[in-house]
Amino acid sequence: MKTRNTFSFIFFLLLTQSLVQAYDDFTINFIKLFIQNDQKPTHLIYGGLCWQKNMINKFVMEMSNIGVRTSASFKPMSKYQDHAILYLTDLDCDQSKTIISYALSKELFQFTYRWLVLVSSPELPQSTLSLMENGPVLADSDVVIAERVDNQFKMVEMHRPGINGSMISTIRGFYNGSLIDVRPHRELYRRRKNLMGHPIVMSNVIQDSNTTRLHLPREDRLELQYDSITKACWSAAVIGFEMINATPRYIYSYRYGYKVNGQWSGMIADLYANKADMGTNCVIFRDRFDVVTYTDLVAPMRMLFIFRQPPLAYVANVFYLPFSTRVWVTIAVCTAIATVTLFFASKVELVLTKANTQQQLDGGICDVLLLTMSAVTQQGCYLEPRRAPGRMMAFVLFTALMALYAAYSANIVVLLQAPSYSIRNLPQLTGAKI
């Protein structure tokens, strides 16, 4: 009798172990087929699971076999992997409530993240589900509740058309050994076309005229020359609002938005602070990718700007430009030769002239340099040669420098009015000292 009880107990343990093993394999196989059916690159992040360690190890191995990376860390990764992240949690586990609360605080239910939430209990954990129902699980959220009923999973998509809307549940498919997908369209945006009249706010940039505030909501096609991009975007957005059964709302901003001292301004600030859901098309900047998602152009257009070449005086030293470098060197050499010639002429005059005056060169280099500087600056000098050779040299020096001064002045006037052609491309514009 005792032996029979022992065998019965062992048989019960083996049966229980096999049932648990079958349960584990059934759940893991469902998750694997769910990911393969999505046909998207996937990086699986799991949390709030109260599974046994051997089941988690087997689960990770199965995911690795189909090329899916897994992680148990919810820490932010590279922003370039957001589109591939699939979060997994089990509402039957007590830790799932903490995971859901953390995801709501970090806005992990929004686009582009995906969620697969498992439920196996006969009665759904209402306390945890209420967190999701009251949270921002909106039209762009991809949240699937997989409820296990007997030997099958029932997949239900959950979303709300607006912040104040009620939760909508849609059957996604079933799994009973093979996965059955009943979605009419695989694309999420094609399944969420009816927002049931919930408002969508668009931030419109006004930079040309305040009359755009009057003409934009009326769409009366008046003063189209002002804020043309804003009006074109609004006209296209209104058509989109009608297609998805949404109520248009609008706000205005006077700047597209730039990051200054760590704070966004203009339309980008409206989007970042959730004051608006969409905005006017704007130029793509790398730092804007962190806070907004760009759409396609609403009309074929090109962004151009007209650049007027700055005056030459803004980018170059106009006092050096009238003559080339060789001319400047030639002027300096000729002036030096004239100075040396005047020096020797003054020496000869000092020997030949017996009576000296205060206006006569004394034969020293200082007087000759003073005379030369006077000729260069066109100021004149009270010292002068007395004999014909010296006077001829002084006359030639003053006449030549006067002609050069006239040509120099004329060129300066022309250069001050001339534009610069030194800026031909964007690198030159960036390096220009304007």
C-alpha positions as a printed Julia matrix, in Angstrom:
434×3 Matrix{Float64}:
   0.0     0.0     0.0
   2.81    2.34    0.88
   4.57    1.55   -2.39
   1.39    2.33   -4.36
   1.1     5.75   -2.68
   4.73    6.47   -3.5
   4.22    5.64   -7.17
   1.06    7.75   -7.24
   2.92   10.72   -5.81
   5.77   10.36   -8.31
   3.27   10.05  -11.18
   1.5    13.21   -9.98
   4.8    15.11   -9.89
   5.72   13.97  -13.4
   2.28   14.89  -14.7
   2.46   18.31  -13.09
   5.95   18.85  -14.5
   4.81   17.89  -17.98
   1.8    20.2   -17.76
   3.99   23.1   -16.64
   6.45   22.3   -19.41
   3.62   22.26  -21.96
   2.32   25.55  -20.59
   5.76   27.13  -20.9
   6.27   25.87  -24.45
   2.81   27.06  -25.48
   3.45   30.6   -24.21
   6.95   30.85  -25.66
   5.8    29.54  -29.04
   2.98   32.09  -29.09
   5.39   34.97  -28.45
   7.72   33.66  -31.15
   4.95   33.43  -33.76
   3.59   36.83  -32.72
   6.95   38.45  -33.46
   7.4    36.59  -36.73
   3.9    37.56  -37.85
   4.69   41.24  -37.29
   7.48   41.02  -39.89
   9.4    43.87  -38.27
  12.91   44.12  -36.85
  12.47   43.5   -33.15
  14.45   44.12  -29.99
  12.45   42.5   -27.17
  12.55   44.05  -23.7
  10.77   42.05  -21.0
   9.92   43.07  -17.47
   7.53   42.22  -14.67
   7.75   38.49  -15.39
   7.4    36.05  -12.51
   8.42   33.07  -14.61
  10.82   30.44  -13.41
  14.45   30.93  -14.29
  14.62   27.91  -16.59
  11.59   29.2   -18.52
  13.19   32.63  -18.96
  16.42   31.0   -20.15
  14.52   28.88  -22.64
  12.55   31.93  -23.75
  15.74   33.9   -24.4
  17.23   30.98  -26.35
  14.13   30.69  -28.54
  14.2    34.42  -29.26
  17.87   34.2   -30.18
  17.14   31.35  -32.6
  14.81   33.58  -34.62
  17.23   36.53  -34.58
  15.54   38.6   -31.87
  17.68   40.32  -29.27
  16.33   40.35  -25.72
  16.98   42.52  -22.7
  15.58   42.88  -19.2
  16.69   46.5   -18.83
  14.29   49.39  -19.4
  17.09   51.95  -19.45
  17.07   54.23  -22.52
  19.06   52.86  -25.42
  20.05   54.45  -28.68
  17.23   56.55  -30.1
  17.85   54.92  -33.48
  16.43   51.61  -32.15
  13.08   52.95  -30.93
  11.21   51.66  -33.98
  12.35   48.08  -33.25
  11.53   47.89  -29.53
   8.81   45.49  -28.36
   7.97   45.51  -24.64
   6.68   42.33  -22.97
   5.05   41.98  -19.55
   2.7    39.58  -17.76
  -0.24   41.02  -15.83
  -0.47   37.86  -13.74
   2.76   38.93  -12.04
   2.72   41.48   -9.25
   5.67   43.4   -10.69
   3.74   44.2   -13.87
   1.99   47.11  -12.14
   5.36   48.73  -11.49
   6.36   48.2   -15.12
   3.12   49.75  -16.41
   3.48   52.75  -14.09
   7.08   53.28  -15.22
   6.07   53.04  -18.89
   3.33   55.62  -18.4
   5.72   58.04  -16.72
   8.27   57.67  -19.54
   5.62   57.82  -22.32
   6.58   54.37  -23.6
   3.08   53.67  -24.94
   3.43   56.22  -27.71
   4.67   55.74  -31.25
   7.04   54.0   -32.19
   7.08   51.49  -29.32
   5.12   48.2   -29.39
   3.66   46.28  -26.46
   2.6    42.67  -25.87
   0.81   42.21  -22.53
   0.06   38.65  -21.38
  -2.93   37.72  -19.22
  -3.63   34.16  -18.09
  -5.9    34.53  -15.06
  -9.64   33.95  -15.47
 -10.29   37.42  -14.09
  -8.21   40.26  -15.52
  -6.16   42.26  -13.0
  -8.39   45.33  -13.08
  -6.04   47.44  -10.97
  -3.28   47.12  -13.55
  -5.56   47.44  -16.56
  -7.09   50.59  -15.13
  -3.65   52.23  -15.28
  -3.5    51.57  -19.01
  -7.1    52.59  -19.63
  -6.53   55.93  -17.94
  -3.11   56.47  -19.5
  -2.1    57.93  -22.87
  -2.74   54.8   -24.95
  -3.8    56.81  -27.99
  -4.46   56.17  -31.67
  -0.77   55.77  -32.51
  -0.17   53.27  -29.69
   0.47   49.65  -30.64
  -0.67   47.76  -27.52
  -1.83   44.14  -27.72
  -3.46   42.31  -24.78
  -2.98   38.55  -25.16
  -5.54   36.82  -22.93
  -5.19   33.09  -22.44
  -8.5    31.25  -22.4
  -8.12   27.49  -21.97
  -5.69   26.36  -24.67
  -5.63   29.46  -26.82
  -4.61   33.12  -26.75
  -7.01   35.85  -27.74
  -5.23   38.99  -28.97
  -6.98   42.33  -28.47
  -5.69   45.76  -29.51
  -6.43   48.68  -27.19
  -6.36   52.39  -27.93
  -8.21   55.62  -27.22
  -9.09   58.06  -30.02
  -8.26   61.0   -27.75
  -7.16   61.97  -24.27
 -10.75   62.2   -23.09
 -12.04   59.32  -25.17
 -13.06   55.89  -23.97
 -10.9    52.83  -24.52
 -11.6    50.91  -27.75
 -10.85   47.19  -27.99
 -10.36   45.49  -31.36
  -9.81   41.79  -32.03
  -6.38   41.25  -33.57
  -6.3    37.47  -33.81
  -6.08   34.11  -32.06
  -3.48   31.48  -31.3
  -4.25   27.81  -30.67
  -1.05   26.24  -31.91
  -1.09   28.3   -35.07
  -1.53   32.05  -35.2
  -4.6    33.51  -36.92
  -4.41   37.21  -37.81
  -7.82   38.81  -38.41
  -6.64   42.38  -38.92
  -8.12   43.93  -42.08
  -4.85   45.77  -42.7
  -1.38   45.23  -41.31
  -0.6    48.97  -41.3
  -1.58   50.62  -38.03
  -2.62   53.91  -39.6
  -5.14   52.15  -41.85
  -6.83   50.58  -38.82
  -7.09   53.83  -36.85
  -8.85   56.09  -39.38
 -11.77   57.09  -37.18
 -10.95   59.41  -34.29
 -14.64   59.98  -33.57
 -14.46   63.75  -33.75
 -11.7    64.2   -31.2
  -9.75   67.45  -31.7
  -6.28   67.63  -33.22
  -4.35   70.85  -32.61
  -2.04   72.22  -35.29
   0.57   74.89  -34.59
   0.82   77.32  -37.52
   3.84   79.55  -38.04
   3.08   83.17  -39.0
   6.03   85.29  -40.1
   4.79   87.53  -42.92
   1.47   89.1   -41.89
  -0.93   88.95  -38.96
  -3.82   88.82  -41.44
  -3.03   85.11  -41.76
  -4.85   84.65  -38.45
  -8.02   85.78  -40.21
  -7.65   84.06  -43.58
  -6.2    80.72  -42.43
  -9.27   79.23  -40.67
 -11.62   80.64  -43.32
  -9.59   79.21  -46.21
 -10.77   82.12  -48.38
  -7.58   82.1   -50.51
  -6.95   85.79  -49.86
  -3.46   87.27  -49.55
  -1.8    84.06  -50.63
   1.53   85.86  -50.91
   1.77   85.94  -47.11
   2.74   82.77  -45.21
   2.18   80.61  -48.27
   3.81   77.52  -46.74
   1.65   77.78  -43.62
  -1.55   78.08  -45.65
  -0.62   75.17  -47.92
   0.11   72.96  -44.91
  -3.15   73.94  -43.21
  -5.19   73.16  -46.35
  -3.6    69.72  -46.58
  -4.08   69.11  -42.84
  -7.79   69.96  -43.02
  -8.25   67.29  -45.68
  -6.43   64.84  -43.44
  -8.67   65.77  -40.5
 -11.73   64.97  -42.59
 -10.27   61.61  -43.64
  -9.74   60.5   -40.03
 -12.92   62.14  -38.67
 -11.07   64.57  -36.4
 -11.99   68.1   -35.33
  -9.39   70.69  -36.41
  -8.0    73.1   -33.83
  -5.25   75.65  -34.38
  -2.8    77.8   -32.5
  -0.22   80.27  -33.82
   3.47   80.79  -33.37
   5.83   83.39  -34.78
   8.88   81.14  -35.07
   9.57   77.64  -36.31
  11.58   76.85  -33.22
  15.22   76.65  -32.28
  17.04   75.33  -29.23
  18.53   78.19  -27.25
  20.19   77.54  -23.87
  18.59   74.1   -23.72
  15.03   75.41  -24.27
  12.94   75.11  -27.42
  11.06   78.07  -28.86
   8.26   78.62  -31.35
   6.33   75.81  -32.99
   8.76   73.11  -31.84
   8.14   74.2   -28.24
   4.38   73.82  -28.79
   4.88   70.27  -30.04
   7.36   69.4   -27.29
   5.02   70.69  -24.56
   2.03   68.81  -26.07
   0.22   72.07  -26.79
  -0.08   70.94  -30.4
  -0.2    67.57  -32.15
   1.26   68.69  -35.47
   2.79   71.77  -37.04
   3.77   73.57  -40.21
   6.39   71.89  -42.37
   9.83   73.18  -41.44
  13.44   72.64  -42.35
  15.0    69.42  -41.07
  17.61   69.95  -38.37
  19.39   67.16  -36.55
  18.52   68.35  -33.04
  14.81   68.53  -33.92
  14.7    64.76  -34.48
  14.78   64.29  -30.7
  11.4    65.98  -30.17
   9.42   65.82  -33.44
   8.69   63.39  -36.27
   8.81   64.73  -39.8
   6.17   63.93  -42.44
   6.36   64.11  -46.21
   6.09   67.41  -48.02
   2.53   68.52  -48.69
   3.58   70.02  -52.04
   6.71   69.91  -54.2
   8.83   72.82  -53.09
  12.42   73.86  -52.6
  13.89   75.97  -49.84
  16.0    78.78  -51.31
  17.47   82.01  -50.04
  18.73   85.04  -51.92
  22.22   86.09  -50.94
  23.4    89.56  -51.84
  27.15   89.81  -51.97
  28.35   92.12  -49.18
  30.39   95.24  -49.96
  34.03   94.53  -50.57
  34.98   96.58  -47.52
  33.16   94.0   -45.3
  35.33   91.06  -46.31
  38.68   92.58  -47.38
  41.11   95.39  -46.6
  40.27   97.92  -49.33
  43.28  100.1   -48.43
  45.6    97.38  -49.72
  43.62   96.36  -52.82
  44.14   99.4   -55.17
  47.64   98.19  -56.11
  49.05   94.73  -56.44
  51.86   93.49  -54.23
  54.45   94.11  -56.94
  53.33   97.72  -57.34
  53.59   98.3   -53.58
  57.1    96.81  -53.58
  58.1    98.93  -56.58
  56.84  102.11  -54.9
  58.81  101.3   -51.76
  62.01  100.58  -53.73
  61.7   103.75  -55.85
  61.08  105.85  -52.75
  64.17  104.38  -51.11
  66.27  105.12  -54.22
  64.96  108.7   -54.3
  65.86  109.08  -50.62
  69.44  107.88  -51.21
  69.77  110.17  -54.26
  68.57  113.19  -52.3
  70.99  112.31  -49.53
  74.01  112.41  -51.88
  72.67  115.55  -53.59
  72.41  117.3   -50.24
  76.0   116.28  -49.43
  77.23  117.8   -52.7
  75.22  120.99  -52.11
  76.75  121.36  -48.66
  80.26  121.27  -50.17
  79.52  123.63  -53.09
  77.41  126.16  -51.19
  79.28  128.43  -48.82
  76.3   130.17  -47.22
  73.78  127.85  -45.52
  70.18  128.74  -44.63
  67.63  127.13  -42.32
  65.57  125.97  -45.34
  68.5   124.14  -46.92
  69.22  120.47  -46.38
  72.11  120.04  -43.96
  73.46  116.89  -45.64
  72.15  114.59  -42.89
  69.93  111.58  -43.33
  67.27  112.96  -40.97
  66.46  115.95  -43.18
  66.31  113.73  -46.27
  63.92  111.27  -44.55
  61.74  114.18  -43.43
  61.54  115.43  -47.03
  60.74  111.93  -48.31
  57.97  111.41  -45.74
  56.51  114.78  -46.68
  56.4   113.68  -50.32
  54.81  110.33  -49.46
  52.11  111.93  -47.33
  51.63  114.84  -49.76
  52.11  117.37  -46.96
  55.13  119.37  -48.19
  58.26  120.33  -46.24
  60.03  123.62  -45.44
  63.41  121.99  -46.21
  64.37  121.87  -49.86
  67.44  121.49  -52.08
  69.08  124.64  -53.43
  70.79  123.31  -56.53
  69.28  122.02  -59.78
  70.07  118.29  -59.35
  68.48  118.13  -55.92
  65.46  120.16  -56.98
  64.95  117.94  -60.03
  64.96  114.84  -57.8
  62.5   116.46  -55.37
  60.25  117.5   -58.28
  60.23  113.99  -59.76
  59.55  112.44  -56.33
  56.64  114.76  -55.5
  55.14  114.46  -59.01
  55.31  110.66  -59.09
  53.86  110.28  -55.61
  51.1   112.8   -56.41
  50.09  110.75  -59.46
  50.14  107.56  -57.4
  48.06  109.25  -54.7
  45.45  110.35  -57.27
  45.22  106.82  -58.72
  45.06  105.32  -55.24
  42.21  107.63  -54.2
  40.23  106.89  -57.36
  40.59  103.14  -56.83
  39.52  103.44  -53.2
  36.29  105.19  -54.23
  35.52  102.43  -56.75
  36.33   99.62  -54.3
  34.11  101.09  -51.57
  31.14  100.83  -53.95
  32.02   97.44  -55.43
  30.49   94.16  -54.17
  32.55   91.19  -53.14
  32.65   88.04  -55.24
  34.68   86.02  -52.78
  31.66   84.1   -51.39
  30.56   81.43  -53.86
  29.39   78.53  -51.67
  28.22   77.7   -48.15
  31.68   76.89  -46.69
  32.93   80.28  -47.84
  29.86   81.94  -46.35
  30.45   80.14  -43.05
  34.09   81.22  -42.95
  33.43   84.81  -44.0
  33.98   87.36  -41.26
  30.71   89.23  -41.79
